[in-house]
Amino acid sequence: MRRTLLVVVLPLVLAGCSTWNLMNPFGAPSTMLAKADRLTADGDYRSAVATYDAYLAQYPDDSQAIRARRDAVASIMTTRDEIARLTQELARVRDELAKREGDLARVRQEAEKLRADLERLKQIDLQLEKRK
């Protein structure tokens, strides 16, 4: 009897768990928020916002919904700030690169001039050798 009950009930319990996990792949509300918070702390703001959105879609009336909205907005703002900072850094690096390329062109011109001077000196030296 116990074996029959176990054989019948166990698959039903497992099927129920897997169905629940398919409906809620992130887990309980607190698990979803913890994941979103961890993603935010890791700097993965895009995934954090997606997780906050999934949480809010699934649990709009949960007691932590206000915090989730606030944190999602904060993640979006942080992402925008990071984009602005990186854009400024990119402009600075591009300016530095242009300066370095200018320096490189100038050094190449100087090197070419020195090569030409060296060739003239070699020719002068050969002429002096021939006179002796």
HUHU-V476864 format. One record per pair of residues at least 24 apart in sequence whose C-alpha atoms are under 10 Angstrom apart, sorted by the first residue. I is the first residue (numbers start at 1). J is the second residue. D is the distance in whole Angstrom. If there is no record, write none. Layout:
# HUHU-V476864
{{I & J & D} {I & J & D}}
This chain:
# HUHU-V476864
{{23 & 58 & 10} {24 & 54 & 9} {24 & 55 & 10} {24 & 58 & 8} {25 & 54 & 10} {26 & 51 & 8} {26 & 54 & 9} {26 & 55 & 8} {27 & 55 & 10} {28 & 55 & 9} {28 & 59 & 10} {29 & 54 & 10} {29 & 55 & 7} {29 & 56 & 9} {29 & 58 & 9} {29 & 59 & 7} {29 & 62 & 8} {29 & 63 & 10} {29 & 64 & 9} {29 & 65 & 10} {30 & 55 & 9} {30 & 62 & 10} {30 & 64 & 9} {31 & 55 & 10} {32 & 56 & 10} {32 & 68 & 10} {33 & 64 & 8} {33 & 65 & 9} {33 & 67 & 9} {33 & 68 & 7} {33 & 71 & 10} {36 & 68 & 9} {36 & 71 & 9} {36 & 72 & 9} {36 & 75 & 10} {37 & 68 & 9} {37 & 71 & 8} {37 & 72 & 10} {37 & 75 & 10} {39 & 75 & 10} {40 & 71 & 9} {40 & 72 & 9} {40 & 74 & 9} {40 & 75 & 7} {40 & 78 & 9} {41 & 75 & 10} {43 & 75 & 9} {43 & 78 & 9} {43 & 79 & 9} {43 & 82 & 10} {44 & 75 & 9} {44 & 79 & 9} {45 & 72 & 9} {45 & 74 & 9} {45 & 75 & 6} {45 & 76 & 7} {45 & 77 & 10} {45 & 78 & 8} {45 & 79 & 6} {46 & 72 & 10} {46 & 75 & 8} {46 & 76 & 8} {46 & 79 & 8} {47 & 75 & 10} {48 & 72 & 7} {48 & 75 & 7} {48 & 76 & 9} {49 & 73 & 8} {49 & 74 & 9} {49 & 75 & 7} {49 & 76 & 7}}
